[in-house]
Amino acid sequence: MSGSALVIGGGVVGCASALSLARLGWRVELLEAGTVGGGCSHGNCGYVCPSHVLPLAVPGAVGTALRAMLRGDAAITIAPRLDPTLARWLFRFWKQCRNDLAVTSARGRHALLTSSRSLYEQLFREEGVDAHLEEKGLLLVYPNEREFQAHSETAAWLGTEFGIETRAISAADLTEFEPALKPGLGGGWWYEGDAHVDPDQVVTALRLLAERAGVSMLEGVTVTDLIVRGESVQTVVTTAGDIDADVVVVATGAEAPFLSRRLGLKLPIQPGKGYSITLRTPERAPLVPMVFEAQHVAVTPFRDSFRIGSTMEFAGYDRTLSDERLALLRRSAAEHLVDPGSGPPLEEWCGWRPMTPDDLPFIGPVPRVNNVFVAAGNGMIGLSTAPATGLLVAELASGVKPHLDPAPYRLDRFR
Ligand SMILES: Cc1cc2nc3c(=O)[nH]c(=O)nc-3n(C[C@H](O)[C@H](O)[C@H](O)COP(=O)(O)OP(=O)(O)OC[C@H]3O[C@@H](n4cnc5c(N)ncnc54)[C@H](O)[C@@H]3O)c2cc1C
């Protein structure tokens, strides 16, 4: 290919898409409204987690979330308001909560997760781009014996169905395995194939590789419209003037519905607001990343800091930091860790996860428009699935044989 490609959005997915397009021969320009990597890709928990094949929508998910909301300690909350788009999204989510559909989503997620895991390994082997991927697995920590035992069925299924290896760590062995944990917890499951990384370093590495491959990146430029003539987009209207491109890739994360609406496409993506607190590394920092399943709170030990993150608020496109949600993160860390960190935080942050009802991203061509592709909706695993998402959209835009079956991610699947 030797045409021009424009990638809109400079998150981890946009950067990975730009890199793959450039490597397939396109002249690539990437436009980012803010700073590259400054969206949801910035303050996330940094898990590269092939174990996360299960979608959020599983049988019983709605009931569990409603019960937690009534108790007041829910990881998922919905801000009460009249929002027909959110209501439609929630209805679709509820319809997804079936065994067969959850398994279909899990297969689609597994394909992206495993491909991305090996693509990251290849990318970070290249000269000067080591993002320090730490291969220490991921420990799920349960508050009591009953909940610890209840996970064994899921663990066995993940092993049989997807070859995901896990090890049960009993309550008695837990503090020896992870001395940062308080005694008295119910046990843990260790997913040894998972890894973690500082998400800023991933974007920096992808950006470096993309620029080396010839991509030019413009920051502070917002795309405001896509003008269709005939059956293709001819002009991309931006705050820095109009731009023409042979191919356009919309990689604007949770904001993808805005631009796709200009193309007659209604993408069911909702911003699922999550929070994180980054602290100086405490004296007795965790050795491995962990998820405290009681509140679904994640902790990640980075090289020179420590992050607590989680919660999912469906509150529209709202960037307010809620003290209550941040307090929930700190409370969960204090309940589980000997030393949950003290002192002023280095950063308190929130970001919009691009959530789809079936927890699969949209990757592929826009129906009825010849030259626009979408790569968005990677939900809770965007960091873990970015390389394969970017490669797949670049392959589809280039008309080469895709390395994955693109069918699970097609844009018209909710029609
Ligand atoms: C608390 C939390 C923890 C998480 N932990 C993990 C984890 O451990 N592992 C994992 O895999 N995932 C995790 N995630 C999810 C992950 O962060 C997201 O899936 C991922 O960052 C999405 O990347 P993206 O590139 O699609 O979106 P973004 O990073 O949001 O990038 C989209 C970019 O598009 C730009 N943009 C939007 N509109 C326009 C426009 N019109 N013109 C130009 N630019 C535009 C935005 O400014 C933004 O920079 C977590 C998320 C949260 C909130």
The ligand as a Gaussian input file, in Angstrom:
#p B3LYP/6-31G(d) Opt

LIG

0 1
 C       -9.285000       2.305000      36.231000
 C       -8.975000       1.589000      34.939000
 C       -8.117000       0.496000      34.956000
 C       -7.853000      -0.197000      33.783000
 N       -6.961000      -1.231000      33.820000
 C       -6.658000      -1.898000      32.684000
 C       -5.714000      -2.944000      32.709000
 O       -5.117000      -3.242000      33.748000
 N       -5.456000      -3.619000      31.554000
 C       -6.098000      -3.298000      30.387000
 O       -5.864000      -3.983000      29.386000
 N       -6.981000      -2.285000      30.325000
 C       -7.279000      -1.570000      31.444000
 N       -8.174000      -0.549000      31.400000
 C       -8.849000      -0.243000      30.128000
 C       -7.945000       0.546000      29.185000
 O       -7.403000       1.641000      29.877000
 C       -8.746000       1.033000      27.968000
 O       -9.430000      -0.045000      27.380000
 C       -7.818000       1.625000      26.901000
 O       -7.018000       2.631000      27.444000
 C       -8.628000       2.190000      25.734000
 O       -7.704000       2.729000      24.822000
 P       -8.167000       3.605000      23.603000
 O       -6.969000       3.948000      22.820000
 O       -9.306000       2.918000      22.912000
 O       -8.827000       4.911000      24.272000
 P       -8.117000       6.209000      24.882000
 O       -6.862000       5.906000      25.575000
 O       -9.172000       6.920000      25.665000
 O       -7.735000       7.034000      23.591000
 C       -8.692000       7.675000      22.777000
 C       -8.099000       9.008000      22.387000
 O       -8.911000       9.602000      21.380000
 C       -8.848000      11.003000      21.548000
 N       -9.991000      11.587000      20.860000
 C      -11.317000      11.420000      21.148000
 N      -12.070000      12.110000      20.259000
 C      -11.212000      12.711000      19.407000
 C      -11.390000      13.536000      18.276000
 N      -12.630000      13.880000      17.836000
 N      -10.292000      14.004000      17.610000
 C       -9.040000      13.651000      18.033000
 N       -8.818000      12.862000      19.094000
 C       -9.886000      12.390000      19.775000
 C       -8.908000      11.181000      23.063000
 O       -8.389000      12.437000      23.445000
 C       -8.072000      10.011000      23.557000
 O       -6.729000      10.360000      23.820000
 C       -8.462000       0.191000      32.563000
 C       -9.287000       1.317000      32.533000
 C       -9.553000       2.009000      33.715000
 C      -10.435000       3.223000      33.656000

